[in-house]
Structure formats: C-alpha cells, structure tokens
C-alpha cells in the first residue's frame, strides 16, 4: 500500500495547462517550459526509472512493448509515461467503487484526478490522432506531436480503466476524453495494427458503446465524420462504425438523442437522411425498421423523427414495404388469430389495446407528411370499424380509431380507389387480395361493470356482424363533411351500379340452408347495406350543405342516372329514388343557384318520364312538388319564389325549426292537420317530417316533445314500418342522451297503441327493442324498458309466447341481483302481465311453481316495498282466478291420468311432487 497523499501532493504541484483551458493552447505561457517544470517535479516525487515505469505499465495493462527502443530524450514521451504511472498507481490503490468512510476522497483530490486525466488525454490521445482529423475545427488548435506507439496503446487501456471510475464524470468532465479516445482508436485501426492490438482496440470501442453514453458515441462519430477531405480508409472506418452501431440495440434511439435540437422537424429530417440511405444493406434497413417500431411503441418524444425515418425506409424498396406490412399485421395478431381459444380467456387488457391504438395513431396520424402511407390502413378497415363500434364512448382511444379510418378513406382517389374500398367493405368481402383483417369470431370486447375497464376475451362463436354500418355513425359524429360528401356520392354510384347489374337466374333448386343463405347474401346483401347507409346519411344536415356548396353538379348527374333506371322487381329502386328525390328537393329549396343551373334544367325530362312511368303513390307525391319547383324555375328565372303547393310545408317546417317552443308547437299542429287531411305535399315529404320530428324530440320543453310524440302517432298511419324501425334505432343508440331515449320509448309505445292489435306484425321489433333496454346498465333506462314491456304485452294481447322464456330470465335476473327499486317494480309488473296473458296453465306448469313461491314470498314480506307487494298480490290473484277457471272447465278431466296407489306401504321418504292444481 503506497502513500496516496504523496501522489495527491505531487498533482497539486503540477501545472495542468491543457486541462484548465479545455484543451486549447494558451498564448501567455510557453508550453515547453511548463512541460519541463512538470517533468522536474515528477522526477523528484517518483524515484523509479522511466524504463522501469514503462515495463510496469505494460505488464499491468497487458500491452506488448514494441521492439524498438523508446526515446527518453523526447519530453512528451517522458511526460506521458510519468502521468500514466501516477494515475495507474492511484487507481489501483484507491477503491473508488467503495462507499466506506476510509475509502472516500475529498472533492479537491477528485478534481486533481480529473485534471490529470484531461492533461494526459491531450498529450497521449488528442495530439496523436490521424493527420486528417486536424483539418476539423474541433482539433485545429491542437499541435500534433508524434510519440512512441506503445505509449498510445498503453494510454488507450489506461483510459478504459479511468473512465470506469464514475466519480470522474462529474459535470461531463470526461466527455472530451471519450471523444479523444474514440478518435485515437479510429486512427489506430486505420494504421493496420496487429491482431492482438486490433482486439484491444475493438474492446475499447465496445466499452465506449456499452458503458458510456450511446448518444455521445454517435455525436462523436458524426463529428469526426464531418471532417473535410478525409482519406478513404478513415472515412470508410467512420462509416463502418456508424452503420455497425445503428444496427445495434437502441441504435436509432441513441442517434436521435445525439442529434436532438429544439427544432423537432429539422432534427427529424437530419435523422431520416442518415438512417434511410440506399447504400445500407437490406438486413440493416430491416433491423432499423424493427428498432423504429419498438422506439415509437415505447417513447412519446421524438416520434416525428421515428415516423419520418420509417416512411423513408418504406419507400426505398419493395422488400422494405413488405416487411413493414408484416410488422403492422403482427401487432393485431392476438385479435385476428389468437393462439388460444379457451372460453373466458382474456386475450388483451385495456392497456394493451390502448397502447396498440396509440402506436398506430402516431404512425399514421402524427403529421400530414411525416407518417406512413394511409394505403397500409386499407386491409385493417374492418378491424378498426369493429373496435370503434364496440369500444365504449368514454374511452378516448375511440377517437384515435375514428381518425385512422377517416384518414384512410380521405386519402383514397375518388374515381377508382374509394369506390373499390367501399364496395369490398359493404360486401363484407375479406378474402380478396390483399386479405382484410377482422376481429376473430370467437372474440368479444367486454366492459367490466366493476372495474370499468375493457377486455378482449374468448366467447362462443357469434354471427358475423355488419361492421360496415359503423362507418355511417362515424361519419355523422365527425367533422370532415367533405369526406362525408365524397363517400355519399361513391355509395350512391355503387347503388346505381348494383341496380343496373343483370342477375343471372339459375334453374337449380336450393337444397340446403347454407345454399339459401349464400344465394340471399350474393343477391341482396350489398344492395341492402348500401340502401341503409344512404338512408342514414341523407338526413345528415352538414351533408346537405356540403352537397349544395361543392358537389351539386356531380349529385344531379347521379340523380339523372337514377331516374332512368327501370328494373324488376322495382321496390328497391323506387325506395332509392324516393329518398334521393326528397334530398334533391331540399337541396333545390336551399340554393337558388342550384335551381337555375344548367344541370338542373336537364333533370326535368328524366323526372317527367319517371312520373309518367311509375304507379307508386309515394313516388308520385314526391315528384309533383319537385316538378313544380324545377319547372317553375325554368319558366321564370327572375322570380325566385317557391311553388304555391310547397308554401304551407315550408312555413310549417320553418316554425318547427324555430327555437321558441310555442312556434314549434304551432308548426307541429299545422303538420298534424295537413297529414290528417291527406295533403299530397305533406305526404310526399313524410321522410323529411320524420327527420324534423326526431330533431324536435330532443327539445327539453315538455310541451314541445309531447306534441312531437303526437306527430309520430300521426305519421305511423302513413309509414308504419319506417317509423317504428327508425324510433327503435334511436331508442337503442347508446350515444344519445338518456332523456331523449326515454322520450323515444314513449313515442314507440304511443305509436304502437295507435296501430292497436295490428302492431302484432311488428312485435319482433318492438319486443326486442325493449328487451335490449331491459339489459341496460342505466337504472332509469332499464326501469322505463320494463314499464314499456308491461304495456306492450297488454297491447299485443299477450301474444308473446316466443319471448316468454327470455322475459322470465330477465325478470329473474332483475329481482335476484338488481339494486334499483323502480326497475324491480317494473320487472314484477311485467311478470304479473305475463301471468294474465297465459291461455292455459298446463302449458306452463314447470314454471308456475317457482313463480308462485316467489310472488308468495314477496307478498308475505312486510319489509318489502309496498308497490312490489301489490304487484305480487295482483300476480297471485291472477293465478288463483286462472286455477279456478281451469277446474271449472273440462280440460283437466280430459288431460289428467288415472292412477291407483296403495298408501302407507313402502312410501318413499321424500314427499312426492304436488300437482299444479293443488297449489292453492
């Protein structure tokens, strides 16, 4: 053990000129004089011979000494040897890694070690570089001094040991030392070292990469690479280092950190130029693509640089494009092709799903320029629509899914690409080229009622869903009305093509249900989905404004083609024509310029031909005001007034659209009176009246929405199926306000009451609508659904046999696990109504005993809610009356079987099952 205090005293007496000035020569003091003074001090403190110190260093640092004799007259050589020996002695005698009190050194002594290391770095490294490096502005003030080569290798090994002492890195004190060491190693590698020396140099580079800052490593390599007029071997070596480290783990992230500037766009451009070069090997390019994907998935800073680099790599060659497509598909594999399909297995948690959506949002929506091409999203449109449809609205990542879908469709070319994508989407065709990705049929997205988190889990296989219908809901909820108009026109053109296509009839009989399903799907599915989508978009107000402003000419051209279609059977074509005529009339009423246009004038003849060739009364009613509107404008272009037959409708519509409740009610009264009088103008505008009524139904003023319910009651005489279907959709819309949905439920019930027993034709729609409401997690909505179910059962004269079992299960679940008292009251009311509707008790004898016991228990419980006890008493009264009626009739005598039993002999211990007629 040596006296370390002696060595610290030695360092205190030395003058570290280059450590003090950051490596630049000082003009005020001659360097040679300071160097000689330091040598004199060193020789006084350290008595060992220089050759002996040299030999000791070579053994300790495992460096083979060259055969030629060292020049000890060269003061630089002597200075390097003695500084190396001093620092080596201190490093092996002080335990820098220990936190023990006896091993700690003072800050002043640590500072001496840092300055001595910086001084040695100047003479042993910075002054020994390749001559081309001194052309750089970084080393222009350094005087190149040649020294004994073995000393350079000794210095390299010594600095690896010194850099491992983390205390020396305080305040980035070793940053320039690391740069000098890297430049020295590069210079030595170019000088054709021996194999043993090459191994040592490689070890030095590996240490700098793995143990020091990777960002600093890249920064130093790029700094050296920027030196002007580098020789070919040196430039090649630096380029090799850059490529080698770029392909290493965290290479891209380290490069980005090295080039980080306040201007993120400029940084991204520089990084992309370095990363995406055609000269790189294909293997390195694909390794970089993998790194960038991992970087974007883990980081939030520097995303622009990552995505721009990925875009440039994607554009380099076909192989990279295919590789990116495979990587994108792999992210959704757990949802499209899960490894295990065990029932109840959770495939993805909410955090995993949100992370994947966030990554895709960054890759495709982070910028209008620095992002992946949206054509890559096309195969994933079905999957994204399914996720958008099933994720709860409170989840913010649902908006990211909408942004991805809209970006994909918005960037498709209007004439070819967009119609092709929409046709494949609405045909549910996922098997084409390339194959489209969708959620596995065994997977379902569930929202936990306890934790409020979303999970994707395995369930029983379900029927294929119409995910394409989520697109219209997405467009109506979004703000990109230009895209909505483009998609509407593309869907209308597709509908025209489908109506005009000739169906080849086959004489072969359909022998199986599968063949029948395939036949119906191929012939009607696409037309039906297009009709539903167009019908939903037609009443979207922003679409109308957009069509008038930018797409009126294209729309009128498509209308002219639609009017000329004559197909058999004509029901679907006439339905489509009716919807488009109503939309055309509203657009013409809004825009005088559109009325006076040349394209509208050319539309008059097709409209007249259609009017003369159709016998559909609804279509004729819609054509009459439209012909007046178009014809009147063409005859007198200077008087922009609406036809007289439309004036009353326009007045009523303007009153309803007014914000004052009394004016709205007055407009509703006008419409009710006209509809009762069978006014042709109002009958032809029935679809528009429905849209107005739905909008007015959202008013908070009770006087307004109650009169609006009356309007629906009147409309149901004109369009039964359309009104009930539309109201059912609004009732089940989870995005709508709760109060609005409750009012819609009241409108459904009033409309059904107006139809009376004839609403039996729509019992499937009505019952399913309220059954779905009875499963809602919203207490008030569930309670309202039960109340509506009870009245509906009474209205249908209890013809609900096919729904009986499902109703009982819902009631049982509500009474056993429900916590909301009004909902439990409603469930008991429905049960009492179901009992009243039973024709024959013998048909339900297996269910009556548990129902009877339940009602008895509720009625006898004094702590139970009084209204629930009353409903239970009513149910028991119904059972009692029906049992008496059954006993008085002849049916039990005919159905009961006679048995002779000898009682008291070998009776079973368990009591026999009592007959239903013995219950009371």
Secondary structure, DSSP 4 states (H G I P E B T S, - for coil): ---HHHHHHHHHHS--HHHHTTT---SSS-HHHHHHHHHHHHHHH--S-HHHHHHHHHHHHT-PPPSSPP-TT-HHHHHHHHHHHHHHHHHHHS-TT---GGG---HHHHHHHHHHHHHHHHHHTGGGS-GGGGGSTTSTTPPP----HHHHHHHHHHHHHHHT-GGGGGGGTTHHHHHHHHHHHHHHHHT---HHHHHHHHHHHHHHHHHS-HHHHHHHHHHHHTSTT--HHHHHHHHHHHHHHHSSTTHHHHHHHHT--S-HHHHHHHHHHHH--TTS-HHHHHHHHHHHHHHHHH-STTHHHHHHHHHHHHHH-HHHHHHHHHHHHHHTHHHHS-S---TT-EEE-HHHHHHHHHHHHHHHHS-SSSS--GGGGGGGHHHHHHHHHHS-TT-THHHHHHHHHHHHHHTS-TTTHHHHHHHHHHTT--SSSSPPP---TTEEEEE-TTT--EEEEE-S--PPP-TTHHHHHHHHHSS-HHHHHHHHHHHHHHHHHHHHSPPPP--PPP-SHHHHHHHHIIIIIHHHHHHHHHHHHHT-HHHHHHHHHH-HHHHHHHHHHHHT---SS-HHHHHHHHHHHHHHHHHHHH-HHHHTSHHHHTHHHHHHHHHHH---HHHHHHHHHHHHHHHHHHH-TT-----HHHHHHHHHHHHHTSSSHHHHHHHHHHHHHHHHTT-HHHHHTHHHHHHHHHHHTT-S-HHHHHHHHHHHHHHTTT-HHHHHHHHHHHHH-TTS-HHHHHHHHHHHHHHHHHHGGGGGGGHHHHHHHHHHHHT-S-HHHHHHHHHHHHHHHHHTTT--GGGHHHHHHHHHHHHHH---HHHHHHHHHHHHHHHHT-S-GGGGHHHHHHHHHHHHHHHH-TTS-HHHHHHHHHHHHHHHHHHHHHHHSSHHHHHPPP----TTSS--SSPPPPPGGG--
